[in-house]
Structure formats: structure tokens, C-alpha cells
Amino acid sequence: MRARTWLAASAVLLATGCADEAPEVAVPADRPPVEVAAASSGGACRLLDFAVIAEHTGATFDVAAATERGDTHTCVLRAQAAVLPELTLSVTDTSIDPSTFTLDVQPRGAAKVTKLGKIAYRRTLPKSTKAGPVAEVGWLADEGRLASLRWATPKGTATAEVEKTTGKLVALAKVLDTRKL
């Protein structure tokens, strides 16, 4: 009895495959890429917003990656189509005071920045053999956090352009709320 049922089912299945016309298969239309917020990567990326960064720096980023190690939260932003420029935000819990920041954290020759945390600096690092100059802003936030923004540029970027970017990073740093970590 089972053999007859199996044969009948097989015959029905084979007969359905013998149609003269092949059935049309619907091909899904290309879907536009979905924009994902930088904050969705976690870590220090929770403090960043692609639109706010574009507003302050003029650059468009669309890829974010975060990591956390101990008390340090880091976020790296890039454009999907290019390795550089790259924006990195690092935030670390700390108990240092402004004088210790000046002695141990602030690089020699860095320019002071006003109205950013308790104390802050900005500087431009020289180009390397693999990349252009780097803009850096570091500050001691009011709530006991040490923060820094670094903007790495592609090889061939002019130092004067990076100097302008350092000023833009200062403006961006002033809108970041490190208490949200």
C-alpha cells in the first residue's frame, strides 16, 4: 500500500515538472543601502553621529567600529570607499587633575584650547611614510574622563589643510558629551 502511495505521489510530482513553459521567477529589485548610525557600533561610537561629524568637519563617514578595553572606549570611523581619512575617538576614565594632564598627557608644543573640558590641547603631527599629517585634540572632560579625537589623513594631504581640520575637531569635541558612556 505504501509503495502505491509513493508511486502516485512521484507521478504527480513528475507531471508538474513537465509543463511547456517554465514558471517565472521574481527577481528582487535592488534595495538601497540602509544607513546605520555610528552609535549602533557601541563603545565610544555611542557619542558620535555621522551627520554631526559631517556638519563640523565637512567629511562623510559611513562605517564605524568600536572596542572597549578596561576603562577605555574607542571608536574608529571611515568612509566605506576609502581607508583614509579616519577619525578616532578614545575616552578613558581617569582621576587625574589639570596639572597632571599638563605634565603627563599634553604633548610638548601643543596649543592650548579654551572652553573644552577642564583643560585641552590641539596639535598637528607630521606625515609618515604611509600617511599624511594627523590632527589631534585631547581634553580632560569635566566628569573625570580623558578624551581624544585623531584625524588621520591620506598620503599627500597638505599640512595647512590638516591645521584647519584641527580647528574643526575642536568644534566637534565641544559638542561631544562623554558622560553618555
C-alpha positions as CSV (number, residue, x, y, z in Angstrom):
1,M,0.0,0.0,0.0
2,R,2.8,2.4,0.9
3,A,4.5,1.6,-2.4
4,R,1.4,2.6,-4.4
5,T,1.1,5.9,-2.5
6,W,4.7,6.7,-3.1
7,L,4.4,5.9,-6.8
8,A,1.3,8.1,-7.1
9,A,3.0,11.0,-5.3
10,S,6.1,10.6,-7.5
11,A,3.9,10.6,-10.7
12,V,2.2,13.8,-9.6
13,L,5.5,15.5,-8.8
14,L,7.0,14.4,-12.1
15,A,3.9,15.5,-14.1
16,T,4.0,19.0,-12.6
17,G,7.6,19.4,-13.9
18,C,6.6,18.7,-17.5
19,A,4.8,21.9,-18.3
20,D,5.7,23.6,-21.6
21,E,6.5,26.9,-20.0
22,A,8.9,27.4,-17.2
23,P,7.4,29.4,-14.3
24,E,8.6,33.0,-14.0
25,V,10.8,33.7,-11.0
26,A,10.5,37.1,-9.4
27,V,13.9,38.7,-9.1
28,P,14.1,41.1,-6.1
29,A,14.8,44.7,-7.0
30,D,18.0,46.3,-5.8
31,R,17.4,47.7,-2.5
32,P,19.0,51.0,-1.5
33,P,21.7,50.6,1.3
34,V,20.3,51.1,4.7
35,E,22.1,53.9,6.7
36,V,23.2,52.7,10.1
37,A,24.0,55.1,12.9
38,A,27.5,55.2,14.2
39,A,26.1,54.7,17.7
40,S,24.9,51.2,16.8
41,S,28.5,50.0,17.0
42,G,28.6,50.7,20.7
43,G,31.6,51.8,22.7
44,A,32.7,55.4,22.1
45,C,30.7,55.3,18.9
46,R,27.6,56.0,21.0
47,L,28.9,59.5,21.3
48,L,29.2,60.1,17.6
49,D,26.7,60.9,14.8
50,F,27.7,60.8,11.2
51,A,25.6,63.9,10.4
52,V,27.1,65.9,13.3
53,I,30.6,64.9,12.1
54,A,29.8,66.0,8.6
55,E,28.4,69.3,9.8
56,H,31.6,70.1,11.8
57,T,34.3,68.6,9.5
58,G,32.7,68.5,6.1
59,A,33.7,64.8,5.7
60,T,31.3,62.0,5.2
61,F,31.8,58.7,7.1
62,D,29.6,55.7,6.9
63,V,31.5,52.9,8.7
64,A,32.0,52.7,12.5
65,A,33.8,50.2,14.6
66,A,34.1,50.2,18.4
67,T,36.2,48.4,21.0
68,E,36.4,48.6,24.8
69,R,39.3,47.5,26.9
70,G,39.1,48.1,30.6
71,D,38.1,51.7,31.2
72,T,38.9,52.8,27.6
73,H,36.2,53.1,24.9
74,T,37.3,53.7,21.3
75,C,35.5,54.3,18.1
76,V,37.0,54.4,14.6
77,L,35.1,56.0,11.7
78,R,35.9,55.6,8.0
79,A,34.2,56.0,4.6
80,Q,33.4,52.7,3.1
81,A,35.1,53.6,-0.1
82,A,38.4,54.7,1.4
83,V,40.8,53.8,4.2
84,L,41.7,57.4,5.0
85,P,40.7,59.9,6.3
86,E,40.0,58.1,9.5
87,L,38.5,59.6,12.7
88,T,39.3,58.0,16.1
89,L,37.6,58.9,19.4
90,S,39.1,57.5,22.6
91,V,37.6,58.1,26.0
92,T,39.2,56.7,29.3
93,D,38.0,57.1,32.9
94,T,40.7,58.9,34.9
95,S,41.3,60.6,38.2
96,I,44.0,63.0,37.0
97,D,43.7,66.7,37.6
98,P,44.5,69.5,35.2
99,S,48.1,69.9,36.4
100,T,48.8,66.2,35.9
101,F,47.2,66.5,32.5
102,T,49.5,69.3,31.5
103,L,52.6,67.4,32.8
104,D,51.9,63.9,31.7
105,V,49.3,64.0,28.9
106,Q,49.6,67.2,26.9
107,P,52.4,66.9,24.3
108,R,55.2,69.4,24.4
109,G,54.5,72.2,21.9
110,A,50.7,71.5,21.6
111,A,48.5,74.6,21.6
112,K,46.0,75.1,24.4
113,V,42.3,75.0,23.7
114,T,39.9,77.1,25.7
115,K,36.3,76.2,26.6
116,L,36.8,72.5,26.2
117,G,36.5,70.4,29.4
118,K,38.8,71.3,32.3
119,I,41.9,71.6,30.1
120,A,42.6,70.8,26.4
121,Y,45.1,70.9,23.7
122,R,45.4,70.6,19.9
123,R,48.3,69.7,17.6
124,T,49.2,68.5,14.2
125,L,51.5,65.5,13.8
126,P,53.8,65.3,10.8
127,K,53.2,63.0,7.9
128,S,54.6,59.5,7.9
129,T,55.9,57.2,5.1
130,K,52.4,55.6,4.8
131,A,50.0,58.5,5.6
132,G,49.6,62.3,5.7
133,P,49.7,64.5,8.7
134,V,47.4,63.8,11.7
135,A,45.2,66.3,13.5
136,E,44.7,65.7,17.3
137,V,42.6,67.2,20.0
138,G,42.9,66.0,23.6
139,W,41.0,67.1,26.7
140,L,40.2,66.3,30.3
141,A,36.4,66.3,30.4
142,D,34.6,67.8,33.4
143,E,33.4,64.4,34.6
144,G,36.8,62.7,35.0
145,R,37.3,61.4,31.5
146,L,40.3,61.7,29.3
147,A,39.3,62.1,25.7
148,S,41.0,62.5,22.3
149,L,40.0,62.9,18.7
150,R,42.5,62.0,16.0
151,W,42.1,62.6,12.3
152,A,44.5,60.6,10.1
153,T,44.8,61.8,6.5
154,P,45.8,60.1,3.3
155,K,49.4,60.5,1.9
156,G,49.8,63.7,0.1
157,T,47.5,65.8,2.3
158,A,48.8,69.3,2.9
159,T,49.8,70.2,6.4
160,A,47.8,73.5,6.1
161,E,44.7,71.5,5.4
162,V,45.2,69.4,8.5
163,E,45.7,72.5,10.6
164,K,42.2,73.7,9.5
165,T,40.9,70.2,10.4
166,T,42.3,70.5,13.9
167,G,40.1,73.6,14.4
168,K,37.1,71.7,13.1
169,L,37.9,68.8,15.6
170,V,37.9,71.3,18.4
171,A,34.4,72.4,17.4
172,L,33.3,68.7,17.2
173,A,34.9,67.9,20.6
174,K,32.9,70.7,22.2
175,V,29.6,69.0,21.2
176,L,30.5,65.5,22.5
177,D,29.1,64.5,25.8
178,T,31.5,62.0,27.3
179,R,29.1,61.4,30.2
180,K,26.9,59.3,27.9
181,L,29.3,56.4,28.1
